[in-house]
């Protein structure tokens, strides 16, 4: 009788180990959520992505020197692009393009 109990306990332990390891692998190997550091505190921290002619992304101006500004760009105007720092804002600690999704009808 003790041998059956021991086998039952071992089976339960193996199942628990399997379930715990499966949930660890399913989470991408992370045991806790990864949080990104804030990109900005105020809208003044944000500028359009300098490496694009018609940027749809904004970033913290502190890192602008890490990007290469294109020498030539088309003269095309993209209503949804952020061309000026005023086109970017700090929302929930992230730099965002305030023009995203705009069309000619919005002007």
C-alpha positions as CSV (number, residue, x, y, z in Angstrom):
1,X,0.0,0.0,0.0
2,X,2.9,2.4,0.8
3,X,4.4,1.8,-2.6
4,X,1.2,2.8,-4.4
5,X,1.0,6.0,-2.3
6,X,4.7,6.8,-3.1
7,X,4.0,6.3,-6.8
8,X,0.9,8.5,-6.6
9,X,2.9,11.3,-4.8
10,X,5.7,11.1,-7.4
11,X,3.2,11.3,-10.3
12,X,1.6,14.4,-8.7
13,X,5.0,16.0,-8.2
14,X,6.0,15.3,-11.9
15,X,2.7,16.8,-13.1
16,X,3.2,19.9,-10.9
17,X,6.8,20.4,-12.2
18,X,5.5,20.0,-15.8
19,X,2.8,22.6,-15.3
20,X,5.1,25.1,-13.6
21,X,7.7,24.7,-16.3
22,X,5.1,24.9,-19.1
23,X,3.8,28.2,-17.8
24,X,7.3,29.5,-17.5
25,X,8.1,28.7,-21.1
26,X,4.7,30.0,-22.3
27,X,5.6,33.4,-20.7
28,X,8.7,33.6,-22.9
29,X,10.9,32.7,-20.0
30,X,10.0,35.8,-18.0
31,X,9.0,35.4,-14.4
32,X,7.7,38.9,-14.1
33,X,6.4,41.5,-16.7
34,X,9.0,43.7,-18.3
35,X,8.3,47.4,-18.0
36,X,9.9,49.9,-20.3
37,X,11.4,53.0,-18.9
38,X,9.4,56.2,-19.5
39,X,10.2,57.9,-22.8
40,X,9.2,61.3,-21.6
41,X,7.9,63.4,-18.8
42,X,6.5,66.3,-20.9
43,X,5.7,66.9,-24.5
44,X,8.8,69.2,-24.7
45,X,10.9,66.0,-24.4
46,X,9.5,64.6,-27.7
47,X,10.6,65.2,-31.3
48,X,9.8,63.5,-34.7
49,X,12.1,60.5,-35.4
50,X,15.1,62.2,-37.1
51,X,16.0,59.3,-39.4
52,X,12.9,59.6,-41.5
53,X,11.7,62.2,-44.0
54,X,8.1,61.8,-43.2
55,X,8.2,60.3,-39.6
56,X,5.2,58.6,-38.1
57,X,7.0,58.1,-34.8
58,X,8.3,60.4,-32.1
59,X,11.1,59.9,-29.7
60,X,12.9,61.6,-26.8
61,X,15.0,64.4,-28.1
62,X,17.8,63.3,-25.8
63,X,18.7,60.4,-28.2
64,X,18.5,62.4,-31.4
65,X,22.2,62.4,-31.9
66,X,22.0,58.5,-32.3
67,X,20.2,59.0,-35.6
68,X,21.3,60.0,-39.1
69,X,19.2,62.7,-40.7
70,X,18.5,61.9,-44.4
71,X,20.3,64.1,-46.9
72,X,17.4,64.2,-49.4
73,X,13.7,63.8,-49.0
74,X,10.7,64.1,-51.4
75,X,8.6,67.2,-51.2
76,X,5.6,65.1,-50.7
77,X,3.5,66.1,-47.7
78,X,2.1,63.4,-45.5
79,X,-0.8,64.6,-43.3
80,X,-0.2,61.9,-40.7
81,X,3.5,62.6,-40.3
82,X,5.1,64.5,-37.5
83,X,7.3,67.2,-39.0
84,X,7.8,69.5,-36.1
85,X,8.3,69.0,-32.4
86,X,4.9,70.4,-31.8
87,X,3.5,67.4,-33.7
88,X,4.7,65.1,-30.9
89,X,3.3,64.8,-27.5
90,X,4.0,62.9,-24.3
91,X,1.0,60.6,-23.5
92,X,1.3,58.1,-20.6
93,X,5.1,58.6,-20.6
94,X,5.5,57.8,-24.3
95,X,6.3,60.1,-27.2
96,X,3.5,59.9,-29.7
97,X,2.7,61.4,-33.1
98,X,-0.2,63.7,-32.6
99,X,-0.9,63.8,-36.4
100,X,-1.2,60.0,-36.8
101,X,-4.4,59.2,-38.8
102,X,-5.0,62.7,-40.0
103,X,-6.3,63.3,-43.5
104,X,-6.6,66.5,-45.7
105,X,-10.2,66.8,-44.4
106,X,-8.8,67.4,-40.9
107,X,-7.2,70.7,-41.9
